[in-house]
Amino acid sequence: MRRLIVSLCMLSLVGLPGLARAQSLRQKCEAKQTELDGLRTQINQMDTDLTAKATKIEKVKKRLQMLEAERARVLNERQAAANRLKSEEAMRVKMCKPLERCGQMETRVAELQKRINPLYEQLRTIRDEIRRELGQIGGLNNDISRIQNQYQQLKCEDLVPGQTAQTTIDQCHNLFSEWNAAAARINQMEGNIRALRTRYQGVIKQVQALNREIASLRDAMRRDCSDSQHFATLEAMDKEGAEYVNMGSELDDADKKVKQMKLLKIAPGKQKPRLKKAP
């Protein structure tokens, strides 16, 4: 019995190392399996991520294609707009070219105004003097008519000593003195008119040269810049210039009236009234 127990004990001692080895291998295999399962799970997760990313990439590709198409459309629209801008800009330059000319012409108007205004001022002065002379000519003509009428009414050519009243003789002598004074004034007026004509011709020659520029510029502005305020100024200058050109007729009128007065007489030969001998 004892021997059996001893044998069993020996057998037990002999089997313990194999059992231990078997248990260690199982643990290793289980650990390895756990490791493999973890890797498989990791790979599966990666596959899921890759699928998701691939899906996103497809979406991005579609979005990119859409953006490229949108970009191409915008590029075409931009080119069309650029072409239109170029065309419209050329059209505007052509259409608005007259406005540039208007600016240049307005500058010329201002320059002409500076040049002609002093001449107009001189002509206004000459015109005032001509009209003053015409007024004086009218007054002198009335005086001469009065002298003539009174001279004839008093019969100053038929004064008879001892028969004609002394007051009548004195009046006749006074009338003759007035006539001489009137004749002197006529000569003075004739000189004044001649001097005014010389001054007028000197100034109007300059004005007429400028009037030609004004007329040419006025026609150009009427065509392209009729809404410009300078065009109205130019028309006013042209109208005023035409009035001064017509001043020549006023001078002619004054000259004619003076010449007519020079032909007037109060008696044949304009002789001083003489006393006739009593019969």
VENURWO-V791327 format. One record per residue. N is the residue number from 1. RES is the residue in one letter. PSI is psi in whole degrees, -180 to 180 (none if undefined). OMEGA is omega in radians with two decimals (none if undefined). D_LAST is the distance of its C-alpha to the last C-alpha in whole Angstrom. Layout:
((N & RES & PSI & OMEGA & D_LAST) (N & RES & PSI & OMEGA & D_LAST))
This chain:
((1 & M & -43 & 3.12 & 233) (2 & R & -38 & -3.10 & 232) (3 & R & -36 & 3.14 & 231) (4 & L & -42 & 3.14 & 229) (5 & I & -42 & -3.13 & 227) (6 & V & -40 & -3.14 & 227) (7 & S & -44 & 3.12 & 226) (8 & L & -39 & 3.12 & 223) (9 & C & -40 & -3.13 & 222) (10 & M & -42 & -3.14 & 222) (11 & L & -38 & 3.13 & 220) (12 & S & -42 & -3.14 & 217) (13 & L & -33 & -3.13 & 217) (14 & V & -34 & -3.07 & 216) (15 & G & -17 & -3.09 & 214) (16 & L & -47 & 3.13 & 211) (17 & P & -38 & 3.14 & 209) (18 & G & -39 & 3.13 & 209) (19 & L & -40 & 3.14 & 207) (20 & A & -40 & -3.13 & 205) (21 & R & -40 & -3.13 & 204) (22 & A & -43 & 3.13 & 203) (23 & Q & -38 & -3.14 & 201) (24 & S & -39 & 3.14 & 199) (25 & L & -42 & 3.13 & 198) (26 & R & -43 & 3.14 & 197) (27 & Q & -41 & 3.12 & 195) (28 & K & -44 & 3.14 & 193) (29 & C & -41 & 3.12 & 193) (30 & E & -39 & 3.11 & 191) (31 & A & -40 & -3.14 & 189) (32 & K & -41 & 3.13 & 188) (33 & Q & -41 & 3.12 & 187) (34 & T & -40 & 3.12 & 185) (35 & E & -43 & -3.14 & 183) (36 & L & -41 & 3.11 & 183) (37 & D & -39 & 3.10 & 182) (38 & G & -43 & 3.11 & 179) (39 & L & -41 & 3.13 & 178) (40 & R & -43 & 3.12 & 178) (41 & T & -40 & 3.12 & 176) (42 & Q & -42 & 3.13 & 174) (43 & I & -43 & 3.11 & 173) (44 & N & -41 & 3.13 & 173) (45 & Q & -41 & 3.10 & 170) (46 & M & -41 & 3.11 & 168) (47 & D & -41 & 3.11 & 169) (48 & T & -43 & 3.12 & 167) (49 & D & -43 & 3.14 & 164) (50 & L & -40 & 3.10 & 164) (51 & T & -44 & 3.14 & 163) (52 & A & -43 & 3.14 & 161) (53 & K & -39 & 3.11 & 159) (54 & A & -39 & 3.10 & 159) (55 & T & -43 & 3.11 & 158) (56 & K & -41 & 3.14 & 155) (57 & I & -40 & 3.10 & 154) (58 & E & -43 & 3.11 & 154) (59 & K & -42 & 3.13 & 151) (60 & V & -40 & 3.11 & 149) (61 & K & -44 & 3.11 & 149) (62 & K & -42 & 3.11 & 148) (63 & R & -40 & 3.13 & 145) (64 & L & -42 & 3.09 & 145) (65 & Q & -41 & 3.10 & 144) (66 & M & -43 & 3.14 & 142) (67 & L & -40 & 3.10 & 140) (68 & E & -42 & 3.11 & 140) (69 & A & -42 & 3.11 & 139) (70 & E & -41 & 3.11 & 136) (71 & R & -44 & 3.13 & 135) (72 & A & -40 & 3.12 & 135) (73 & R & -46 & 3.14 & 132) (74 & V & -39 & 3.11 & 130) (75 & L & -42 & 3.11 & 130) (76 & N & -43 & 3.12 & 129) (77 & E & -39 & 3.12 & 126) (78 & R & -44 & -3.14 & 125) (79 & Q & -42 & 3.11 & 124) (80 & A & -42 & 3.13 & 123) (81 & A & -40 & 3.12 & 120) (82 & A & -41 & 3.10 & 120) (83 & N & -41 & 3.12 & 119) (84 & R & -42 & 3.12 & 117) (85 & L & -45 & -3.14 & 115) (86 & K & -44 & -3.13 & 114) (87 & S & -45 & -3.12 & 113) (88 & E & -36 & 3.14 & 111) (89 & E & -41 & 3.09 & 110) (90 & A & -39 & 3.12 & 108) (91 & M & -41 & 3.14 & 107) (92 & R & -43 & 3.12 & 105) (93 & V & -44 & 3.14 & 104) (94 & K & -44 & -3.09 & 102) (95 & M & -38 & -3.03 & 101) (96 & C & 3 & 3.12 & 99) (97 & K & -41 & 3.10 & 98) (98 & P & -32 & -3.14 & 95) (99 & L & -35 & 3.08 & 95) (100 & E & -42 & 3.09 & 95) (101 & R & -35 & 3.12 & 92) (102 & C & -44 & 3.12 & 91) (103 & G & -42 & 3.11 & 91) (104 & Q & -41 & -3.13 & 90) (105 & M & -35 & 3.09 & 87) (106 & E & -37 & 3.07 & 86) (107 & T & -41 & 3.10 & 87) (108 & R & -37 & 3.10 & 84) (109 & V & -47 & -3.13 & 82) (110 & A & -39 & 3.13 & 82) (111 & E & -43 & 3.11 & 81) (112 & L & -39 & -3.13 & 78) (113 & Q & -41 & 3.13 & 77) (114 & K & -35 & -3.11 & 77) (115 & R & -36 & -2.99 & 75) (116 & I & -25 & -3.09 & 73) (117 & N & -44 & 3.10 & 72) (118 & P & -35 & 3.10 & 70) (119 & L & -42 & 3.09 & 68) (120 & Y & -38 & 3.14 & 67) (121 & E & -42 & 3.10 & 66) (122 & Q & -41 & -3.12 & 64) (123 & L & -35 & 3.07 & 62) (124 & R & -41 & 3.11 & 62) (125 & T & -45 & 3.13 & 60) (126 & I & -42 & 3.13 & 58) (127 & R & -43 & 3.11 & 57) (128 & D & -40 & -3.14 & 56) (129 & E & -39 & 3.10 & 54) (130 & I & -45 & -3.11 & 52) (131 & R & -32 & 3.07 & 52) (132 & R & -40 & 3.08 & 50) (133 & E & -41 & 3.12 & 48) (134 & L & -40 & 3.09 & 47) (135 & G & -42 & 3.13 & 47) (136 & Q & -36 & 3.09 & 44) (137 & I & -43 & 3.10 & 43) (138 & G & -44 & 3.13 & 42) (139 & G & -41 & -3.14 & 41) (140 & L & -37 & 3.10 & 38) (141 & N & -40 & 3.08 & 38) (142 & N & -41 & 3.12 & 37) (143 & D & -43 & -3.12 & 35) (144 & I & -41 & 3.11 & 33) (145 & S & -41 & 3.12 & 32) (146 & R & -45 & -3.14 & 31) (147 & I & -46 & 3.14 & 29) (148 & Q & -47 & -3.11 & 27) (149 & N & -46 & -3.12 & 27) (150 & Q & -38 & -3.13 & 25) (151 & Y & -42 & 3.12 & 23) (152 & Q & -38 & -3.13 & 22) (153 & Q & -38 & -3.13 & 22) (154 & L & -7 & -3.12 & 20) (155 & K & 52 & -3.06 & 17) (156 & C & -18 & 3.10 & 18) (157 & E & -7 & -3.08 & 16) (158 & D & 37 & 3.13 & 13) (159 & L & 132 & -3.13 & 12) (160 & V & 124 & 3.14 & 9) (161 & P & 137 & 3.11 & 10) (162 & G & -16 & 3.11 & 10) (163 & Q & -35 & -3.14 & 10) (164 & T & 132 & -3.13 & 13) (165 & A & 145 & -3.12 & 16) (166 & Q & -35 & 3.12 & 18) (167 & T & -38 & 3.13 & 21) (168 & T & -41 & 3.11 & 19) (169 & I & -44 & 3.13 & 18) (170 & D & -41 & 3.14 & 22) (171 & Q & -40 & 3.14 & 23) (172 & C & -42 & 3.10 & 21) (173 & H & -40 & 3.10 & 23) (174 & N & -41 & 3.12 & 26) (175 & L & -39 & 3.13 & 26) (176 & F & -37 & 3.08 & 25) (177 & S & -40 & 3.10 & 28) (178 & E & -39 & 3.13 & 30) (179 & W & -42 & 3.10 & 30) (180 & N & -41 & 3.11 & 31) (181 & A & -40 & 3.12 & 34) (182 & A & -40 & 3.12 & 34) (183 & A & -39 & 3.11 & 34) (184 & A & -40 & 3.11 & 37) (185 & R & -36 & 3.10 & 39) (186 & I & -45 & 3.13 & 39) (187 & N & -40 & 3.12 & 40) (188 & Q & -43 & 3.13 & 43) (189 & M & -39 & 3.12 & 44) (190 & E & -42 & 3.09 & 44) (191 & G & -40 & 3.12 & 46) (192 & N & -44 & -3.14 & 48) (193 & I & -40 & 3.13 & 49) (194 & R & -43 & 3.13 & 50) (195 & A & -41 & 3.10 & 52) (196 & L & -39 & 3.13 & 54) (197 & R & -41 & 3.11 & 54) (198 & T & -47 & 3.11 & 56) (199 & R & -45 & -3.11 & 58) (200 & Y & -46 & -3.10 & 59) (201 & Q & -37 & 3.11 & 60) (202 & G & -41 & -3.11 & 63) (203 & V & -43 & -3.04 & 64) (204 & I & -28 & 3.09 & 64) (205 & K & -41 & 3.11 & 66) (206 & Q & -40 & -3.13 & 69) (207 & V & -41 & -3.12 & 69) (208 & Q & -36 & 3.08 & 69) (209 & A & -43 & 3.11 & 72) (210 & L & -32 & 3.12 & 74) (211 & N & -33 & 3.10 & 73) (212 & R & -40 & 3.07 & 75) (213 & E & -42 & -3.13 & 78) (214 & I & -44 & -3.12 & 77) (215 & A & -43 & 3.13 & 77) (216 & S & -44 & 3.14 & 80) (217 & L & -37 & 3.11 & 82) (218 & R & -43 & 3.14 & 80) (219 & D & -41 & 3.13 & 82) (220 & A & -41 & -3.13 & 85) (221 & M & -34 & 3.11 & 85) (222 & R & -33 & -3.13 & 84) (223 & R & -41 & -2.99 & 87) (224 & D & -22 & -2.97 & 90) (225 & C & 39 & -3.06 & 89) (226 & S & -18 & 3.13 & 86) (227 & D & 0 & -3.13 & 88) (228 & S & 140 & 3.09 & 87) (229 & Q & -30 & 3.13 & 85) (230 & H & -27 & 3.10 & 83) (231 & F & -42 & 3.09 & 82) (232 & A & -40 & 3.09 & 80) (233 & T & -42 & -3.13 & 79) (234 & L & -41 & 3.11 & 78) (235 & E & -40 & 3.11 & 76) (236 & A & -41 & 3.10 & 74) (237 & M & -42 & -3.13 & 73) (238 & D & -42 & 3.13 & 73) (239 & K & -43 & -3.14 & 70) (240 & E & -40 & 3.13 & 68) (241 & G & -39 & 3.12 & 68) (242 & A & -37 & 3.11 & 67) (243 & E & -40 & -3.13 & 64) (244 & Y & -32 & 3.07 & 63) (245 & V & -37 & -3.13 & 63) (246 & N & -7 & 3.11 & 60) (247 & M & -23 & 3.13 & 58) (248 & G & -34 & 3.13 & 57) (249 & S & -32 & 3.09 & 55) (250 & E & -39 & 3.08 & 53) (251 & L & -42 & 3.11 & 52) (252 & D & -41 & -3.14 & 51) (253 & D & -45 & 3.13 & 49) (254 & A & -44 & -3.14 & 47) (255 & D & -42 & 3.13 & 46) (256 & K & -43 & -3.11 & 45) (257 & K & -38 & 3.11 & 43) (258 & V & -43 & 3.13 & 42) (259 & K & -38 & 3.11 & 41) (260 & Q & -39 & 3.12 & 39) (261 & M & -32 & 3.14 & 37) (262 & K & -23 & 3.14 & 36) (263 & L & -13 & -3.10 & 34) (264 & L & 148 & 3.11 & 32) (265 & K & 150 & 3.06 & 28) (266 & I & -16 & 3.12 & 26) (267 & A & 159 & 3.13 & 23) (268 & P & 126 & 3.11 & 23) (269 & G & 2 & 3.14 & 24) (270 & K & 38 & -3.10 & 25) (271 & Q & 152 & 3.07 & 22) (272 & K & 136 & -3.12 & 21) (273 & P & 129 & -3.14 & 18) (274 & R & 151 & 3.12 & 15) (275 & L & 128 & 3.08 & 12) (276 & K & 150 & 3.11 & 9) (277 & K & 142 & 3.13 & 6) (278 & A & 140 & 3.13 & 4) (279 & P & none & none & 0))
